[in-house]
Amino acid sequence: MALPRSVARFNRVVTNQVSRHVATILPGFAMVEHRGRRSGKAYRTPVNVFVVDGRYRFALTYGAQSDWVRNVVAAGGCTIVARRRTVHLSDPSVVTDSTHSWAPAGVRTVLRAISADQYLECSPD
């Protein structure tokens, strides 16, 4: 059970507009660039991302049914800008892990509290 969709809508309209300015430079954050599944429109979404064993893992605080996740999975990959570097990712898969052991301690605590047991994992090209 991830965060409710109403929170996601608020964050898309308000919080994301602020975090867009810092997501590409702060540790643990990135801007994911993806295309709409039906519209083909280009989107940029701020996300939490961590590198674990050479693969990129995205905390799915709103669950795997978020539009950006579905877009990345449907396209077979995406591009992210993290720490002012652009990385092309492929081979996306949604993984369920209720231990959250892959996440840093503070993030793990939040993920457990909101029961966000899924993450998106991708490989760098």
N, C-alpha and C positions, 0 to 999 in steps of 0.2 A: 504494500500500500504506500505509494509515493504521495507527494503533496497533491492537494486537490487541484483540479483544472482551473478553478476560480483564481487561485494564487498564481498559476501559470499565466493566465490572461493578464492579471495585474502586472506581473513582472515583465511580460512582453511589451506592455505599453509604457511602463514607468521605469522599473529597475534596469531593464536591458539598455534603455537609452543612456543611462548614466554609466553602466559597466562597460559599454562598448569602447569608451575612451581609455580604459585601463586594462581590459582583458588581454590585450596583446603584449603587455609588459610585465604583469604580475605573475609570480610563481603560482602554479596550480590552476591557472586560467588560460583560456585561449579563445580565439574567435574561429568558429567553424564556418567554412564557406561551403554551401551546398545549393542544389537546385531543386525546385518544387517538382514533385512527382508528376503532377498533371499540368501545371502551368509552365514549367521550365524556367520560371523566374529565379534569379539569383538571390540568395539570402545569406546573411551573416548573423550568426547567433553566438552570444557569449556563453561559454561552458566551463565546467571544471574538468581538467584533464591531468592525468598522471602517467608517467612512463614506468611500466613494470615489466622487467625482463625483455626490454627492447620493444615492447608493444605499448600502444597508447590506450589508456582506459579512461572512459568518460563516465563520471558519476551521473546516473539517471534519476535525479531528484524528482522528476515528474513522470517517470516510468518510460517504458519502451514504446508507448503509443504517442509520444510527442512527435509533432510533425517533423522536426529536424532529424530525429532518429530514423523515422520511417523513410525520409528522403535519402539519408546516407546509406541505409541498408538497400533500398531499391536501386540506387545508383552504383552500388558496389564500392563506394569510397567517398572521400571528400578531401578538402584541403583545410589545414588549420594554420593560423598565425599565432605562435606562442613565443614569448620572450623575444619578440621582433624577428623571428625566423619563420619561414614558410615551409611547411612539411606536407607532402602529399601522402594520403593514407588510403589503403585498400583492404579488402578482405574483412569487412565489418561483420561482427557477430554479437548478438545480445546474450549475455551470460548472467545466470542467477547465482548469487553467492551471499547467503545470509550471514556469513562470518565477517564480511567486509575487511578481511585481513590484508587485502591489497592496498587499502587506503591509509593515508597518514592518520595518526591518532585522533586529531581534532575532527577531521572529516569523517572518520569511522564512527565517532560518537554521534554526529549529526545524522549520518545515514542510518544508524541503528535506531535513533529516536524517531525518525519518520518512516521506518521500515522500507527504505529504498534498497531493495535487495538485488537490483539488476544494474549492470553496467554494460556499456558498449565498448568492445575491444576492436582495434584496427592495427594493421601492420604498416610500417612506413614503406614507401616504394623504394 
